[in-house]
Amino acid sequence: MKRDITGYFFGVTLLVGVLSSVSVLSQSKTRPNILFIAIDDLKPLMGCYGNTIVKTPNIDRLAKRGTVFLQNYCQQAVCGPTRASLMTGMRPDYTKVWDLKTRMRDVNPDIISLPQYLQSQGYSTQGIGKVYDPRCVDNEIDKPSWSVPYYKTDKRYYPKAFGEPALTRYQNPATKQLAVQYAKEAAAQGLKGSEANEYVMAKVRPTTECEDVPDHAYNDGANTLQAKDILIQLSKQSGPFFMAVGLAKPHLPFVAPKKYWDLYQRDQISIAAFQDKPANAVDIAFHNAGEIRAYTDIPPVLSVANDKGFGITLPEDKQRELIHGYYASISYTDANVGVLLNTLDSLGISENTIIVLWGDHGWHLGDHNLWCKHSNFEQATRAPLIIAAAGSGYSKKPTQSPTEFIDIFPTLCELTGVPVPAHLHGKSLVPLMKNPTASVKTFSVSQYPRSSETAENERLGYAGTNVMGYSIRTNRYRYTIWMKNGYRSTDPFSAALLVGSELYDYEKDPLEKVNFTGSTAYKNIKATLHKQMIDFLASQKSSTKMNAH
């Protein structure tokens, strides 16, 4: 029987109402501001994470001012679910957002978001860009979260010489011309709105673009300039602010001004070293990279590739083009982060502003013959998190302690001095920010669903629907189980529902070449990890609090 936790959220709603009516607001003026930077599809390829190739001077500058969480993991490696989880401090099995079509408050109308809660504590909460996934919230990008209507990109911030990007993405003249042509075709067929947009993108949607344009010719650059002006206005207000800025790159398509592509030499870019399945692989762990297959320049290259029968097999030159574009997009995003940091500095409010920077999940760049995210492997679940706190007493050293995105909500509560809601699933990371060698939990948890369609059922030999994979990541190991028949962590565990398991040892096998789950040498390790998994699942069934580990 699934547990109904509506009462917990109702209680929190009452708590918020009470707190907002007492002395909390009178204390708000002394509380720090928050700049909340969300970056789409950014994996930890920055200098502060040990990468020596990708150029990210501004993010690295931020890292020197705060704590880098080196072993941070998302709750589900796809935009909508992981953002809903991060913004509410609740795991996906409680938000009930596991896909890109469920709207968070349709299934959890009383759920409390981080900016919504901060409003009750006297914060002005504002946002622009992709913070929530817009498909998983209302048309106002979760109206309860914001003090003022959520900002849309103001067309005035695009350069007049180039105008708006086509399909909100492209500035290449030929691409823009084709977009207009196909839009006319769509209109002639009576298509409107999203249907018309889908028609055009089915005709013209390249994976990359390198154009000699200014930064604000693309949405991220225009949004950043608009965010700069919003920050200026917020700095003049008497109370503290929570300003969320969502940057879309390095999400596909990999479009960035030419100067960022010029930072890298394509012939010097290495492709993934291991592009195969692990020994003893679990088939359900893989996907066919449907996201990238939808781009119009992919089918032609697939026609000349030697298909491996799993993932997506791309020619090496296309792999290098995509990796080049991903690197360029990261450097472009880094430049936009620099504009935001410089704005705080120029306003003289950096010292009283907490800065949080996160990428919603990782990204496969050809490892395991996979591209995009959508898995429980390391490259999809490990995601960057940097927090620079206001005030003194915090270490500037990185931490290796396992952390998760659900920890951000309670961390910001503690850093701002507001009460931590009791229902949250994460733990405050402030102890790690003061002592990087400390530990707040022994493992992080990610999950990913697989929808068992008829063809997949026939291939894999089980008749269930809605397979869910749960993955715990310790400092050294990852243990994953795949459960059929719509199992969720709020249900009683049954071994009969287990359709596969994985065990990876990152000390001996960082590329996940071998699934050690059946190895006698790992028998005791598997038993320990399996018990941790079962105990974790049991804690979800018996309580709304998920921080027992």
Summary of the structure (lengths in Angstrom):
residues: 549
radius of gyration: 22.9
end to end distance: 23.2
largest distance: 67.8
contacts: 1915
relative contact order: 0.16
helix: 42%
strand: 16%
